[in-house]
Amino acid sequence: MVFQKTVLENGMRVISEKMPHVRSVTIGFWVGVGARDEPQELSGISHFIEHLLFKGTATRTARQIAEIFDSMGGELNAFSAKEYTCYYAKVLDSDLERAVELICDMLFNPLLDPRDIDAERKVILEEISMHEDSPDDIVHDLFASSLWEAHPLGQSVLGHLNVVKSLGREEIEHFYRRHYQPCNMVVAAAGNLEHEHLTSLLKRYGRDCPRGEGTTRHSILPEVRPHISVYNRQTEQAHIVIGTQGLPRNHPDRFAFAVIDNILGGGMSSRLFQKVREEKALAYSIFSYHSMFTETGLLAIYAGTSPDNASTVVDLVREEIADLLERGIREDELKRAKGHIKGNLVLGLEDSGGRMTRLGKSELSQGETLSLDQLIERVDAVTLEKAGELAQKVFRPGKFVMTFLGPFEHRSFQPQLFEF
C-alpha cells in the first residue's frame, strides 16, 4: 500500500493511492468545516451548503450535473460531519478528468441562487423531521448535546429547524467564501490513477488563489457534567445511551481505546451483547461505539429495550463495566478484539471507496496517513496492561452522562447517576 502526497501552490493537499488491479477511481474533496465550526445562530449552515453545491453552477444546472454522472455510470454524493464536509465520486478510470472538472466547478463556482436556497431549505427541513422521527438515531444527537452542553461538538450536524428556516443568502455566501478555500481542502483519491495526472487536473480545474489558512478552531477541552436527561416520547421502545468522555484522535492510546470499545460492545461476542441480548434477552440492539475529535472524544453504549426493562438494562451495563474494571480484560478477549479490529481494517480497504476515505480523513484530521502494516502493528502492540490502565482512566466515577428517550411520562422511572 503506497500513497503519494503533494501540496499545491494554493495550499490544497492532494493524496492518492494507486490500485492497478481495478478499473475505477474514487475521489473525495474533503473540506475542513463542519457543525462544530458554526456559531449557534448559524447551526446547520455547513450541511445547508453541502446541499446547495449540487444545485448548479454558472455553466451547468443541477439536472445537467446529474445527467453527466448518470451518463458515466458513476456515483456522486456528499456528507457532512462535525469536523468536515466531503464531496465524493466513483467513476471509471477513463472518466476521472470529467469528474474532477465537474466537482471543481461545483465547489468553486456555485450559483447559490436565492430560489435554490428557498427550495432546498424545504428539503432540509424534511430531512430534519425525518431524523427526529427516528428515535434510535436522534437519541445519539441528544446524548452528544448532553455530554458537551456548552461546547461546539455538542451541536447537531443537521442544525435546528428555526435556524434553517431563517438562513439567508448573505449568511450562506459569507460562510462559504470563508471556509471553501483550497488551503482548507484535502483531495484524496484511490484506484487506477497516476498521482501526477491527478495533480495536473487539480491545477487546471481548481481555484487559483493565494495560499491562505484553514478553518481556525479554538480547541478547548469541554467540561463534562454527569447528569441524566429523560425525553418523553410515545415510542414502542426505550432508547438508552450511556457514555463518557473519550480520547482525541491523535492520542497515542487510541488503538487501546478501540480494543476496549470492541470488548465491551463491538460485536456479537462482546460482553454487552452476550449478557443483555443472548443471556437475558432484554434487547435486540445493544452496542458500544467511540468517536474521536480534535481535542476530545466519547465512548457510548446504546440499547433499545422495553420501557419496563430500561432500569434492568442500565444495571446490567453498570455490572459489566464494573466487572471489566475489577477483574480486568481476559487474554482471550484481547486476542478476539484485536482480530476483529484488524479484520475490519483489511476488509474496509478492499475497494477504492474505503481507501479514499481513509486517506482523506487521516490527512485532514491528523496530518499523517499510516500504512495498513503500521495500523496492524499499532493494534498488535496493545497489551493487557495498557488496555486495563486505559479502562480505569476512561471509566472514571462521576463522569457518566445518561440519555433516555421513550414513553416515560406516566411510569415510575427514576434512573440514578451511573456510579460503580
Phi, psi and omega per residue, in radians:
M1 nan 1.838 -3.097
V2 -2.133 2.270 3.104
F3 -2.185 2.740 3.141
Q4 -2.131 2.594 -3.106
K5 -2.345 2.428 3.090
T6 -2.408 2.447 3.003
V7 -1.876 2.050 -3.119
L8 -1.309 2.916 -3.097
E9 -1.069 -0.512 -3.136
N10 -1.467 0.053 3.090
G11 1.674 -0.155 3.120
M12 -1.172 2.315 3.086
R13 -1.672 2.315 -3.110
V14 -2.130 2.182 -3.138
I15 -2.357 2.370 -3.076
S16 -2.532 2.794 3.089
E17 -2.375 2.208 -3.113
K18 -1.478 2.288 3.067
M19 -2.182 1.490 -2.992
P20 -1.167 -0.250 -3.079
H21 -1.521 -0.017 3.119
V22 -1.971 2.913 3.120
R23 -1.986 0.314 -3.106
S24 -2.199 2.932 3.015
V25 -2.410 2.351 2.971
T26 -1.948 2.212 -3.112
I27 -2.189 2.393 3.136
G28 -2.282 2.380 3.045
F29 -1.809 1.886 -3.075
W30 -1.727 2.063 -3.121
V31 -1.818 2.255 -3.046
G32 -1.397 1.021 3.089
V33 -2.587 2.428 -3.139
G34 -2.721 -2.859 -3.022
A35 -1.047 -0.575 -3.092
R36 -1.242 -0.241 -3.113
D37 -1.665 0.122 -3.065
E38 -1.766 2.296 2.927
P39 -1.061 2.670 -3.091
Q40 -0.999 -0.573 -3.138
E41 -1.292 -0.118 3.083
L42 -2.095 0.379 -3.085
S43 -0.994 2.132 -3.131
G44 1.738 0.006 -3.049
I45 -1.232 -0.579 3.100
S46 -1.097 -0.773 3.110
H47 -1.147 -0.663 3.106
F48 -1.062 -0.812 3.130
I49 -1.100 -0.678 3.082
E50 -0.943 -0.771 3.110
H51 -1.144 -0.760 -3.011
L52 -1.172 -0.479 -3.100
L53 -1.238 -0.147 3.053
F54 -1.639 0.002 -2.995
K55 -1.618 0.094 3.045
G56 2.145 2.763 3.126
T57 -2.180 -3.023 3.125
A58 -1.136 -0.388 -3.072
T59 -2.039 -0.131 -3.076
R60 -2.452 2.493 3.013
T61 -1.527 2.940 3.092
A62 -1.053 -0.679 3.130
R63 -1.125 -0.712 3.139
Q64 -1.142 -0.667 3.085
I65 -1.046 -0.802 3.141
A66 -1.130 -0.722 -3.106
E67 -1.153 -0.656 -3.140
I68 -1.093 -0.811 -3.130
F69 -1.224 -0.621 3.078
D70 -1.116 -0.660 -3.127
S71 -1.187 -0.404 3.092
M72 -1.552 -0.137 -3.045
G73 1.200 0.396 -3.069
G74 -1.717 3.063 3.119
E75 -2.063 2.326 3.086
L76 -2.288 2.223 -3.105
N77 -2.771 -3.139 3.141
A78 -2.749 2.839 3.026
F79 -2.667 2.695 3.129
S80 -1.997 2.634 3.130
A81 -2.484 -3.010 -3.089
K82 -1.270 -0.513 -3.060
E83 -2.172 0.054 3.115
Y84 -2.837 2.872 3.014
T85 -2.253 2.368 -3.071
C86 -2.199 2.321 3.028
Y87 -2.018 2.165 -3.020
Y88 -2.414 2.775 3.126
A89 -2.555 2.533 3.007
K90 -2.112 2.141 -3.056
V91 -2.443 2.960 2.969
L92 -1.105 2.591 -3.120
D93 -0.993 -0.551 -3.135
S94 -1.255 -0.246 -3.114
D95 -1.821 0.223 -3.088
L96 -1.044 -0.766 -3.106
E97 -1.078 -0.754 3.126
R98 -1.080 -0.691 -3.137
A99 -1.164 -0.777 3.139
V100 -1.092 -0.788 -3.120
E101 -1.079 -0.730 -3.089
L102 -1.215 -0.794 -3.125
I103 -1.167 -0.664 3.076
C104 -1.083 -0.684 3.090
D105 -1.084 -0.760 3.130
M106 -1.110 -0.768 -3.036
L107 -1.343 -0.571 -3.016
F108 -1.860 -0.210 -3.109
N109 -2.323 0.758 -3.116
P110 -1.263 2.607 3.126
L111 -1.304 -0.730 -3.034
L112 0.911 0.799 -3.122
D113 -1.186 2.339 3.130
P114 -0.950 -0.588 3.110
R115 -1.182 -0.679 3.082
D116 -1.184 -0.645 3.117
I117 -1.073 -0.799 -3.130
D118 -1.158 -0.666 3.138
A119 -1.201 -0.781 -3.095
E120 -1.257 -0.459 3.070
R121 -0.984 -0.726 3.138
K122 -1.126 -0.690 3.120
V123 -1.101 -0.761 -3.111
I124 -1.184 -0.674 3.092
L125 -1.083 -0.647 3.066
E126 -1.179 -0.646 3.112
E127 -1.129 -0.720 3.101
I128 -1.121 -0.748 3.126
S129 -1.099 -0.711 3.112
M130 -1.098 -0.718 3.116
H131 -1.114 -0.728 -3.124
E132 -1.229 -0.349 3.076
D133 -1.456 0.003 3.138
S134 -1.976 1.550 -3.040
P135 -1.051 -0.567 -3.141
D136 -1.285 -0.207 3.014
D137 -1.643 -0.889 -3.001
I138 -1.196 -0.415 -3.132
V139 -1.076 -0.483 3.110
H140 -1.262 -0.638 3.038
D141 -1.139 -0.728 3.128
L142 -1.099 -0.685 3.108
F143 -1.120 -0.814 -3.124
A144 -1.064 -0.697 3.126
S145 -1.207 -0.464 3.067
S146 -1.373 -0.690 3.141
L147 -1.133 -0.765 -3.112
W148 -2.029 1.256 -2.996
E149 -1.045 -0.776 -3.043
A150 -2.040 0.499 -3.090
H151 -2.130 2.537 -3.115
P152 -0.995 -0.490 3.135
L153 -1.131 -0.317 3.112
G154 -1.394 -0.086 -3.086
Q155 -1.380 2.545 3.122
S156 -1.280 2.488 3.092
V157 -1.176 -0.695 -3.109
L158 -1.271 -0.427 -3.124
G159 1.581 -3.111 -3.107
H160 -1.818 2.540 -3.092
L161 -0.927 -0.858 -3.067
N162 -1.119 -0.624 3.136
V163 -1.241 -0.818 -3.138
V164 -1.049 -0.635 3.128
K165 -1.127 -0.473 -3.005
S166 -1.799 -0.182 -3.090
L167 -1.090 2.284 3.137
G168 -1.966 3.015 -3.062
R169 -1.083 -0.696 -3.100
E170 -1.067 -0.785 3.118
E171 -1.129 -0.746 -3.125
I172 -1.117 -0.812 -3.115
E173 -1.134 -0.704 3.137
H174 -1.097 -0.792 3.140
F175 -1.132 -0.735 3.128
Y176 -1.054 -0.869 -3.061
R177 -1.178 -0.478 3.128
R178 -1.258 -0.687 -2.982
H179 -1.826 -0.458 -3.074
Y180 -1.549 1.115 3.084
Q181 -1.967 2.566 -3.134
P182 -0.940 -0.593 -3.128
C183 -1.186 -0.222 3.137
N184 -1.862 0.345 -3.067
M185 -2.233 2.571 2.947
V186 -2.128 2.249 3.030
V187 -1.818 2.077 -3.138
A188 -2.045 2.429 -3.135
A189 -2.523 2.547 3.080
A190 -2.509 2.485 -3.134
G191 2.438 -2.770 -3.103
N192 -1.476 1.449 -3.095
L193 -2.551 2.856 3.029
E194 -1.900 2.302 -3.069
H195 -1.048 -0.742 -3.115
E196 -1.096 -0.651 3.119
H197 -1.162 -0.718 3.123
L198 -1.092 -0.813 -3.131
T199 -1.113 -0.636 3.115
S200 -1.148 -0.639 3.100
L201 -1.150 -0.699 -3.131
L202 -1.230 -0.575 3.039
K203 -1.155 -0.630 -3.094
R204 -1.312 -0.737 -3.007
Y205 -1.850 -0.193 -3.125
G206 -1.379 3.130 -3.123
R207 -1.468 2.215 3.130
D208 -1.647 1.777 -3.107
C209 -2.576 2.832 3.127
P210 -1.062 2.576 3.097
R211 -1.121 2.230 3.132
G212 -2.020 -2.659 3.127
E213 -2.045 2.628 3.112
G214 -1.346 -3.063 3.126
T215 -1.049 2.251 3.121
T216 -1.596 2.191 -3.138
R217 -2.089 2.453 3.028
H218 -1.632 1.726 -3.038
S219 -1.450 1.444 3.137
I220 -1.789 2.195 -3.136
L221 -1.117 2.122 -3.096
P222 -1.237 2.574 3.034
E223 -1.476 2.339 3.113
V224 -1.870 2.119 3.116
R225 -1.845 1.959 -3.123
P226 -1.095 2.195 3.128
H227 -2.856 3.037 -3.132
I228 -2.106 2.330 3.056
S229 -2.096 2.237 3.132
V230 -2.097 2.140 3.131
Y231 -1.949 2.013 -3.129
N232 -1.410 2.129 3.097
R233 -2.616 2.499 -3.089
Q234 -1.398 1.382 3.101
T235 -1.961 2.840 3.106
E236 -1.285 -0.640 -3.113
Q237 -1.930 2.820 2.907
A238 -1.634 2.270 -3.130
H239 -1.897 2.167 -2.975
I240 -2.160 2.306 2.968
V241 -2.258 2.196 3.119
I242 -2.137 2.236 -3.112
G243 -2.843 -3.135 -3.089
T244 -2.647 3.011 3.132
Q245 -1.205 2.466 -3.116
G246 -1.997 -2.464 -3.062
L247 -1.935 2.614 3.006
P248 -1.251 2.854 -2.974
R249 -1.187 -0.400 -3.133
N250 -1.696 0.154 -3.085
H251 -1.168 2.377 -3.114
P252 -1.109 -0.348 -3.128
D253 -1.665 0.272 -3.059
R254 -1.139 -0.448 3.128
F255 -1.330 -0.637 3.022
A256 -1.152 -0.598 3.086
F257 -1.059 -0.766 3.119
A258 -1.129 -0.633 3.122
V259 -1.136 -0.783 3.115
I260 -1.046 -0.802 3.119
D261 -1.015 -0.773 -3.104
N262 -1.135 -0.713 3.140
I263 -1.158 -0.695 -3.082
L264 -1.244 -0.863 -3.070
G265 -2.746 0.567 -3.031
G266 -1.635 -0.023 -3.121
G267 -2.925 -3.073 -3.089
M268 -1.204 -0.383 3.115
S269 -1.642 0.038 -3.098
S270 -1.173 2.816 -3.097
R271 -1.037 -0.824 -3.070
L272 -1.197 -0.716 3.136
F273 -1.095 -0.781 -3.112
Q274 -1.175 -0.716 -3.089
K275 -1.308 -0.930 -2.980
V276 -1.390 -0.717 -3.101
R277 -1.594 -0.972 -2.999
E278 -1.282 -0.757 -3.078
E279 -1.476 -0.805 -3.056
K280 -1.707 -0.277 3.137
A281 0.941 0.762 -3.096
L282 -1.805 -0.062 -3.128
A283 -2.711 2.545 2.983
Y284 -1.477 -0.734 -3.096
S285 -2.054 2.085 3.004
I286 -2.589 2.278 -3.097
F287 -2.824 2.873 2.999
S288 -2.039 2.795 3.110
Y289 -2.689 2.779 3.087
H290 -2.336 2.586 3.079
S291 -2.283 2.533 -3.126
M292 -2.237 2.402 -3.126
F293 -2.261 -2.947 -3.003
T294 -1.017 -0.900 -3.036
E295 -1.982 -0.117 -3.109
T296 -2.789 -3.022 3.102
G297 -2.821 -2.952 3.106
L298 -2.579 2.737 2.945
L299 -2.269 2.216 -3.043
A300 -2.387 2.726 3.111
I301 -2.145 2.258 3.108
Y302 -1.992 2.472 3.015
A303 -2.526 2.427 3.004
G304 -1.993 2.130 -3.031
T305 -2.590 3.012 3.034
S306 -1.093 2.428 3.124
P307 -0.940 -0.593 -3.138
D308 -1.214 -0.353 -3.110
N309 -1.766 0.062 -3.048
A310 -1.012 -0.826 -3.116
S311 -1.111 -0.665 3.135
T312 -1.132 -0.748 3.127
V313 -1.098 -0.748 3.108
V314 -1.049 -0.733 3.121
D315 -1.093 -0.694 3.130
L316 -1.161 -0.696 3.086
V317 -1.090 -0.764 3.125
R318 -1.058 -0.731 -3.128
E319 -1.124 -0.705 -3.112
E320 -1.189 -0.697 3.101
I321 -1.173 -0.731 3.114
A322 -1.075 -0.700 3.128
D323 -1.148 -0.691 3.126
L324 -1.090 -0.688 -3.121
L325 -1.290 -0.665 -3.059
E326 -1.381 -0.757 -3.061
R327 -1.734 -0.255 3.134
G328 1.439 -3.120 -3.129
I329 -1.612 2.391 3.132
R330 -1.445 2.726 -3.139
E331 -1.078 -0.706 -3.125
D332 -1.170 -0.604 3.091
E333 -1.141 -0.774 3.139
L334 -1.052 -0.811 -3.124
K335 -1.091 -0.760 -3.122
R336 -1.152 -0.721 -3.140
A337 -1.139 -0.733 3.106
K338 -1.069 -0.762 3.124
G339 -1.094 -0.689 3.123
H340 -1.106 -0.825 -3.113
I341 -1.128 -0.781 -3.130
K342 -1.153 -0.683 3.097
G343 -1.088 -0.753 3.111
N344 -1.114 -0.667 3.114
L345 -1.064 -0.861 -3.081
V346 -1.163 -0.823 -3.112
L347 -1.129 -0.564 3.135
G348 -1.265 -0.201 -3.127
L349 -1.898 0.308 -3.137
E350 -1.402 -0.274 3.128
D351 -2.148 2.854 -3.055
S352 -1.147 -0.535 3.132
G353 -1.123 -0.771 3.118
G354 -1.116 -0.689 -3.130
R355 -1.240 -0.694 3.095
M356 -1.058 -0.775 -3.115
T357 -1.087 -0.751 3.134
R358 -1.095 -0.759 3.137
L359 -1.101 -0.823 -3.071
G360 -1.149 -0.826 -3.125
K361 -1.143 -0.723 -3.104
S362 -1.132 -0.798 -3.097
E363 -1.191 -0.765 -3.103
L364 -1.226 -0.733 -3.004
S365 -1.561 -0.581 -3.020
Q366 -2.045 -0.325 -3.127
G367 1.331 0.140 3.100
E368 -2.603 2.724 3.119
T369 -2.278 2.083 3.115
L370 -1.513 2.526 3.063
S371 -1.270 2.895 3.118
L372 -1.051 -0.715 3.119
D373 -1.091 -0.682 3.124
Q374 -1.159 -0.701 3.109
L375 -1.081 -0.794 -3.138
I376 -1.121 -0.677 3.096
E377 -1.073 -0.710 3.137
R378 -1.137 -0.692 3.118
V379 -1.170 -0.803 -3.135
D380 -1.091 -0.445 -3.080
A381 -1.346 -0.168 -3.134
V382 -1.230 2.204 -3.128
T383 -1.863 2.896 3.063
L384 -1.037 -0.696 -3.116
E385 -1.139 -0.782 -3.126
K386 -1.132 -0.801 3.134
A387 -1.093 -0.720 3.136
G388 -1.136 -0.743 3.117
E389 -1.101 -0.723 -3.120
L390 -1.193 -0.660 3.110
A391 -1.045 -0.686 3.117
Q392 -1.126 -0.590 3.138
K393 -1.328 -0.726 -3.083
V394 -1.245 -0.830 -3.085
F395 -1.549 1.030 -3.138
R396 -1.380 2.442 3.093
P397 -1.034 2.521 3.080
G398 1.325 0.298 -3.116
K399 -2.148 0.231 -3.067
F400 -1.727 2.475 3.056
V401 -2.038 2.427 -3.103
M402 -2.196 2.342 3.122
T403 -2.207 2.251 3.133
F404 -2.148 2.348 3.058
L405 -2.315 2.147 -3.131
G406 2.917 -3.019 -3.086
P407 -1.452 1.277 -3.070
F408 -1.781 -0.033 -2.976
E409 -1.018 -0.720 -3.064
H410 -1.915 0.410 -3.123
R411 -1.964 2.648 3.092
S412 -1.462 1.174 -3.066
F413 -1.872 1.950 -3.111
Q414 -2.307 1.376 -3.111
P415 -1.176 2.600 3.139
Q416 -1.855 2.701 3.091
L417 -1.003 2.539 -3.019
F418 -1.354 1.796 3.140
E419 -2.260 2.758 3.120
F420 -1.928 nan nan
